């Protein structure tokens, strides 16, 4: 009996959720692996940008004409942040003293350079911003801080084609926000990797729209899961698609879910709505990680619609779906925070059933990437 129970234990135990593991994760996972930061259509405006914190480092992803670059979001002059908002459009220019940077991260516009600094071309090049690798797959943009290792397409493996298919038909997000959870980011990921909790936690939300078995598959460090939709849910979505003139993604007809290790989760409903989530560690201003805290950043998108579709009707549907999603996430937050609090008192790893295989695979990937 003891041997059988030991075989069912999670690969990651309570000791792997503390401060030491969180600090090690910063370098081994979040600095070294590809990290999803946003969609390319968030950067379509001239000089569009996104600002994210990756492994405790402030990173700006900036569009330059048809090119996208990523840099440390810290001015080379007196270290002001280059952008004050998480997204927007404008040149890569420091708001403090007006230093402006090129696509190579070099300060090419320095007010008062001749009388005050006398920086020549070589001096300016030496003051270039720290740059990072950036790559796209479909509409998904990824950044990697530490160079080396597999390129993005190799890292994604079969899930690259999954992202391509998911990118084709969805509009820009209609609702997105970061939420603060009192739980380790891995607890959030574990929650989305199984539907075992649905009956208990989501009886009036997720359970009302899904039915059948959770069909799962592993793809290297990543995984997918699919569950059917109820007949009533299918009829509702068919009506929405007709009324809003939406074009569904025919490759996705159920609730189709994928995770890209370490912390990207994507759920597609009837090929008509996408929910994209990242569970991100929280960092202090000096870049040190705050254990037991995470940001859940979510984005909701509907399928693209024909130009003559009703904008008012779409706003009504989007409002309904945004409210439903917030209820669902509030339910998840409550149980995830309770699970995290309980894990601090546990003296053994969690017990995983056959219906929690994606969690076991996630832990195995964590151990491998952490070098254990």
Secondary structure, DSSP 8 states (H G I E B T S, - for coil): -HHHHHHTB-SS-GGGGSHHHHHHHIIIIIITS-EEEEEGGGG-STTEEEEEEETTEEEEEEEETTEEEEEESS-TTT---S-SSSEEE--SB-TTT--EE-TTS-EEE-TTIIIII---HHHHHHT---EEEEEEETTEEEEESS--S--HHHHHTTHHHHHHHHHHTB-S-SEEEEEEESS-HHHHHHHHT--TTHHHH-TTTGGGTEEEEEEEEEETTEEEEEEEE-HHHHHHHHHHHHHHTB---TT--SEEEEEETTTEEEEEETTTEEEEEEEEEEE-TTS-EEEEEEEEEEEEEEB-B-TTS-HHHHHHHHHHHHHHHHHHHHHHHHHHHHHHHHHTT-SS--B--GGGHHHHHHHHHHHHHTT-
